Amino acid sequence: MGRMQDIMEKTDRLGAHNYHPKEVVIERAEGAMAYGVDGREYFDMLSAYSALNFGHCHPEIIEAAKAQLDRVTLTSRAFYNAVLGDFYERLCAMTGKGMALPMNTGAEAVETALKTARRWAVDVKGVRDGSQEIIVCKNNFHGRTIAIISMSTDDSARRAYGPYTEGFRVVEYGDAGAMEAAINENTAAFLVEPIQGEAGVVVPPAGYLAKVREICSRRGILFIADEVQTGFARTGRMFACGHEGVEPDVYVLGKALGGGVMPVSAVAADSDILGVFEPGSHGSTFGGNPLACAVAIKAMEILERDDYPGMASEKGAYFMDRLRGLKNGSILEIRGKGLLIGMELSEDAAPYVKALIKAGVLAKETHERVIRFAPPIVISREQIDAAFDRIAGVFDGQRA
């Protein structure tokens, strides 16, 4: 345990304490499995918050990255590069949108969507600049920037970061009537997660997304879907909005788009929306870099070729069915879609998470009483069974 303790001590001593990691030190990983410096084997049930839909070190994605490393990795957007156009082509085909704007992190993509909506409201809708408003939902999680935490209802994300950015109205998640009631002449957009991940894998009532789609169209505002965590097959559809046959005006994308290798994010919309930008109005040095594009192109190819939505749907139904068979009075509900699964407990989840890790299952609590199970989509049924046996051992009363 000496090396493991040394690594954790150095990390905690030299790094700002904006995270409190679980006591696991991963040094290598493959597929749905991770391996610690102490030689222990773990089933990865977090997938880096759904960035690892393809599993760790997918060989084709790694090969695509290696090939691009020998060509060119970064040009900035001062010049064209030979890969960005192909990235646009595949992403636009996948989303059904006419344009895309590449960034790096999910938070950057959300910021880009906010800027898009505000400028669209002025240039297209005729709202006075400085009066634009965007409607968001209670318990949202869209990132960590100043603007994004300004629309958060999480005190731990907001404390002592004021003054906050204005222009946001917060309504109850899942309540289409409340959303419509918040619309006024200055409303630019409604920004929503199709399933709230960090809030505890909260699935909205059936018909909610379809209803807000209708309201946004009728009232002349943009419907922006933050699919950073739910996108790219995680929930059993390529995009979670697809569960209700809904197409948003703007997709906000990230996480799995980078194949678990590179930070890649994007906003996808039609030209009448993304066309509000002109040279100099927005940018990113690393956004759309050749290495990221090569990785994302391969990731999107694999998603479609190997039917990842189908895999997530089938495996998720199987895993949820097994979890619902657990006999433990503390389990209130098993919910989710595809391989984005939340287990809500009647008590603090942290002791259970600690016991799961001890049993060789990497999971993380969210909103105190919910454990999220979101393994890589490549996990096999045999691996689900093996992981479930360890989970069952914990919930049969063998807690730490």
C-alpha positions in Angstrom: 0.0 0.0 0.0 3.0 2.3 0.2 3.0 3.5 -3.4 -0.8 4.0 -3.3 -0.6 6.1 -0.2 2.3 8.1 -1.6 0.4 9.0 -4.7 -2.7 10.1 -2.8 -0.6 12.1 -0.3 1.3 13.9 -3.1 -2.0 14.6 -5.0 -3.7 16.0 -1.9 -0.7 18.0 -0.8 0.0 19.8 -4.1 -3.5 20.0 -5.7 -6.3 22.3 -4.8 -9.0 20.4 -2.9 -11.9 21.0 -5.3 -12.4 17.2 -5.5 -12.5 14.6 -2.8 -11.6 11.4 -4.7 -12.4 7.9 -3.5 -9.4 6.0 -2.2 -8.6 4.2 -5.5 -5.5 4.9 -7.6 -6.0 3.7 -11.1 -2.9 3.1 -13.2 -4.3 1.2 -16.2 -7.7 0.2 -17.6 -9.2 -1.7 -20.5 -12.8 -2.0 -21.5 -15.1 -2.0 -18.5 -12.2 -2.9 -16.1 -9.8 -0.7 -14.2 -6.7 -1.7 -12.3 -5.2 -0.1 -9.2 -1.6 0.5 -8.3 -2.3 -2.0 -5.5 -3.0 -4.7 -8.0 -6.7 -4.7 -7.4 -9.3 -5.2 -10.2 -12.4 -3.0 -10.4 -15.6 -2.9 -12.5 -15.9 0.7 -13.7 -19.5 1.7 -13.0 -18.9 5.4 -13.4 -17.4 5.6 -16.9 -15.9 9.0 -16.1 -19.4 10.4 -15.9 -20.3 8.8 -19.2 -17.2 10.0 -21.1 -16.1 6.3 -21.4 -19.1 4.9 -23.3 -16.6 3.0 -25.5 -14.7 1.6 -22.4 -11.2 2.4 -21.5 -8.6 2.4 -24.3 -10.8 1.2 -27.2 -8.2 -0.2 -29.6 -9.6 1.5 -32.7 -9.9 4.9 -31.0 -6.4 4.6 -29.6 -5.1 3.6 -33.1 -6.9 6.7 -34.7 -5.2 8.9 -32.1 -1.8 7.3 -32.7 -2.1 7.8 -36.4 -3.0 11.4 -36.1 -0.2 12.0 -33.6 2.3 11.3 -36.4 0.6 13.9 -38.7 -0.4 17.0 -37.0 -2.1 17.7 -33.6 -2.8 21.4 -33.4 -3.0 24.2 -36.0 -5.4 26.6 -34.2 -8.3 27.9 -36.1 -6.1 30.5 -37.8 -5.7 28.0 -40.5 -7.8 25.1 -42.0 -6.8 21.6 -41.0 -7.4 18.5 -43.0 -9.7 16.7 -40.4 -12.1 19.3 -39.1 -14.4 19.3 -42.2 -14.8 15.5 -41.9 -15.6 15.9 -38.2 -18.3 18.5 -39.1 -19.7 16.2 -41.8 -20.1 13.2 -39.5 -21.5 15.2 -36.5 -24.0 17.0 -38.6 -25.2 13.8 -40.2 -25.5 12.2 -36.8 -27.4 15.1 -35.2 -29.4 16.1 -38.3 -28.2 19.6 -38.0 -26.6 21.9 -40.6 -23.7 23.3 -38.7 -21.5 22.6 -35.7 -19.2 24.6 -33.5 -16.4 22.7 -31.8 -15.0 23.3 -28.3 -13.2 21.2 -25.8 -15.2 20.7 -22.5 -18.9 20.3 -21.9 -18.9 23.5 -19.9 -17.4 25.4 -22.9 -20.1 23.9 -25.1 -22.8 25.1 -22.7 -21.2 28.6 -22.6 -21.2 28.5 -26.4 -24.9 27.6 -26.5 -25.7 30.4 -24.1 -23.9 32.9 -26.3 -25.6 31.5 -29.3 -29.0 31.9 -27.7 -28.4 35.4 -26.5 -27.1 36.6 -29.9 -29.9 34.8 -31.7 -32.4 36.6 -29.5 -31.0 40.0 -30.5 -30.2 39.4 -34.1 -33.2 37.2 -35.1 -35.9 37.7 -32.5 -35.3 41.4 -31.9 -34.7 41.4 -28.1 -32.8 44.4 -26.8 -29.2 43.4 -26.0 -28.8 43.1 -22.3 -32.4 42.0 -21.7 -32.1 38.4 -23.0 -33.3 35.7 -20.6 -32.8 31.9 -20.7 -35.0 29.5 -18.8 -33.3 26.7 -16.9 -34.4 23.9 -14.4 -34.0 23.5 -10.7 -31.3 21.1 -9.8 -29.6 21.4 -13.2 -26.0 20.7 -13.8 -24.4 22.3 -16.8 -20.8 22.9 -15.7 -18.7 25.1 -13.4 -18.1 28.5 -15.1 -19.3 31.7 -13.6 -22.3 32.0 -16.0 -23.3 28.4 -15.5 -23.1 28.4 -11.7 -25.2 31.6 -11.8 -28.1 29.5 -13.0 -27.4 26.6 -10.6 -29.5 25.9 -7.5 -26.6 24.0 -5.8 -25.2 26.1 -3.0 -21.9 24.3 -2.9 -21.4 25.2 -6.6 -22.3 28.9 -6.0 -20.9 29.9 -2.6 -18.7 33.0 -2.6 -18.5 33.2 -6.4 -20.7 36.3 -6.8 -21.5 38.6 -8.4 -23.6 36.2 -10.5 -24.5 36.5 -14.1 -28.0 37.7 -14.7 -30.5 36.6 -17.3 -31.7 33.2 -16.0 -35.1 32.1 -14.8 -35.3 28.8 -12.9 -38.3 26.6 -13.0 -39.2 23.1 -11.7 -37.8 20.2 -13.8 -40.5 18.1 -15.5 -43.1 20.8 -15.3 -43.9 22.1 -18.8 -46.5 24.5 -17.5 -44.0 26.2 -15.3 -41.6 26.5 -18.2 -44.2 28.2 -20.4 -45.3 30.5 -17.6 -41.7 31.8 -17.3 -41.6 32.8 -21.0 -41.8 36.5 -21.8 -40.8 38.9 -24.7 -37.1 38.7 -23.7 -36.9 34.9 -23.5 -34.2 33.5 -25.8 -34.2 29.8 -25.0 -35.0 26.9 -22.7 -32.0 24.9 -21.6 -32.6 21.4 -20.2 -31.0 18.0 -19.6 -33.2 15.3 -21.1 -32.3 13.3 -18.0 -30.8 15.1 -15.0 -27.6 13.2 -14.3 -25.9 15.0 -11.3 -29.3 15.6 -9.7 -29.6 11.8 -9.2 -30.5 10.3 -12.6 -33.9 12.1 -12.6 -36.1 11.0 -15.5 -38.8 13.5 -16.4 -42.5 12.5 -16.7 -43.4 10.9 -20.0 -44.3 13.5 -22.6 -42.4 16.3 -20.9 -39.8 16.8 -23.7 -42.4 16.6 -26.4 -44.5 19.2 -24.6 -41.6 21.7 -24.1 -40.7 21.1 -27.8 -44.2 22.2 -28.8 -44.1 25.2 -26.4 -40.7 26.4 -27.7 -41.9 26.2 -31.3 -45.2 27.9 -30.5 -43.6 30.7 -28.4 -40.6 31.3 -30.7 -37.8 30.4 -28.4 -34.9 27.9 -28.8 -35.0 24.5 -27.3 -31.5 23.7 -26.2 -30.8 20.1 -25.0 -27.7 19.5 -22.9 -26.8 16.0 -24.0 -23.2 16.2 -22.7 -23.8 13.2 -20.4 -26.9 11.6 -22.0 -25.7 11.8 -25.6 -24.0 9.2 -27.8 -26.0 6.1 -26.9 -25.7 6.3 -23.1 -29.5 6.1 -22.5 -30.3 3.6 -25.3 -30.9 6.2 -28.0 -28.2 8.1 -29.9 -29.5 11.2 -28.0 -31.8 11.0 -25.0 -34.3 13.4 -26.7 -35.0 10.5 -29.1 -36.9 8.6 -26.4 -39.8 11.0 -27.2 -39.0 11.5 -30.9 -38.0 15.1 -30.1 -35.4 17.1 -32.0 -34.1 20.2 -30.1 -33.0 23.4 -31.9 -29.6 23.1 -30.4 -27.6 20.1 -29.2 -24.9 20.6 -26.6 -22.5 17.7 -26.8 -19.3 16.4 -25.1 -17.9 13.7 -22.9 -18.2 10.5 -25.1 -17.6 12.5 -28.2 -13.9 12.4 -27.3 -13.9 8.6 -27.1 -12.5 8.6 -23.6 -9.2 9.9 -25.1 -9.5 13.6 -25.8 -11.7 16.5 -24.5 -14.1 17.2 -27.4 -17.3 19.1 -27.2 -19.6 20.8 -29.7 -22.8 22.7 -30.3 -24.8 21.5 -33.3 -27.7 23.5 -34.8 -28.9 24.7 -38.1 -27.4 27.7 -40.0 -30.2 30.0 -39.1 -29.0 29.7 -35.4 -25.3 29.1 -35.6 -25.1 31.6 -38.4 -25.2 34.4 -35.8 -21.5 34.1 -35.3 -19.0 36.0 -37.5 -15.2 35.9 -37.4 -13.9 37.1 -34.1 -17.2 36.7 -32.2 -16.2 33.4 -30.5 -13.4 30.9 -30.6 -11.1 28.4 -29.0 -7.4 27.7 -29.7 -7.8 23.9 -29.2 -11.4 23.6 -30.4 -11.6 21.5 -33.5 -7.9 20.5 -33.3 -6.9 17.7 -35.7 -6.1 15.2 -32.9 -9.5 15.7 -31.3 -11.3 15.5 -34.6 -9.6 12.3 -35.6 -10.6 10.7 -32.3 -14.2 12.0 -32.5 -14.6 10.8 -36.1 -13.6 7.3 -35.1 -15.8 7.4 -32.0 -18.9 8.4 -34.1 -18.1 5.7 -36.7 -18.0 3.0 -34.0 -21.2 4.3 -32.3 -23.2 3.8 -35.5 -21.4 0.7 -36.9 -21.7 -1.3 -33.7 -25.2 0.0 -32.7 -24.2 1.4 -29.4 -27.8 2.6 -28.7 -29.1 -0.9 -29.1 -26.4 -2.3 -26.9 -27.1 0.3 -24.2 -30.8 -0.3 -24.4 -30.5 -4.1 -24.1 -27.8 -4.2 -21.5 -29.4 -1.4 -19.5 -32.8 -3.3 -19.3 -31.0 -6.4 -18.2 -28.9 -4.6 -15.5 -31.9 -2.7 -14.2 -33.9 -5.8 -14.0 -31.2 -7.5 -11.9 -30.8 -4.4 -9.6 -34.5 -4.3 -9.0 -34.3 -7.9 -7.7 -32.1 -6.8 -4.8 -33.7 -7.3 -1.4 -32.7 -4.3 0.8 -35.1 -2.1 2.7 -32.9 1.0 2.0 -33.4 0.8 -1.7 -36.3 3.1 -2.7 -36.1 3.0 -6.4 -34.1 1.9 -9.4 -34.5 4.3 -12.3 -32.9 5.4 -15.5 -32.7 4.7 -19.2 -30.2 2.5 -21.0 -27.0 2.3 -19.0 -27.6 5.5 -17.1 -29.1 4.1 -13.9 -29.7 5.6 -10.5 -30.3 3.7 -7.3 -32.1 5.9 -4.7 -31.7 5.0 -1.1 -33.5 6.0 2.1 -30.2 6.8 3.7 -26.7 8.2 3.0 -25.2 6.5 0.0 -21.5 7.1 0.8 -21.1 4.1 3.1 -22.5 1.8 0.4 -20.2 3.4 -2.2 -17.3 2.7 0.1 -18.3 -0.9 0.5 -18.8 -1.3 -3.3 -15.3 0.0 -4.0 -14.0 -2.5 -1.4 -15.9 -5.2 -3.3 -14.3 -4.1 -6.6 -17.1 -1.9 -8.1 -16.3 1.7 -8.8 -19.4 3.8 -8.3 -20.1 7.3 -6.9 -22.9 8.8 -5.0 -24.8 11.9 -6.2 -27.2 14.0 -4.3 -26.3 12.2 -1.1 -28.7 9.3 -1.4 -28.4 8.2 -5.0 -25.8 5.8 -6.4 -25.2 6.1 -10.2 -24.4 2.9 -12.1 -23.2 3.8 -15.6 -20.7 1.2 -16.9 -19.1 1.5 -20.4 -21.6 0.4 -23.1 -19.0 -2.3 -24.1 -19.5 -4.2 -20.9 -20.5 -7.7 -21.5 -23.5 -9.5 -20.0 -21.0 -11.8 -18.2 -19.3 -8.8 -16.7 -22.7 -7.3 -15.7 -23.4 -10.6 -13.9 -20.0 -10.6 -12.2 -20.4 -7.0 -11.1 -23.9 -7.6 -9.9 -22.8 -10.4 -7.7 -20.4 -8.0 -5.9 -23.2 -5.4 -5.7 -25.6 -7.9 -4.2 -23.0 -8.8 -1.6 -22.9 -5.2 -0.5 -26.7 -4.8 -0.4 -27.2 -8.1 1.4 -25.9 -6.3 4.5 -22.1 -6.6 4.2 -21.5 -2.9 4.5 -18.3 -1.3 5.7 
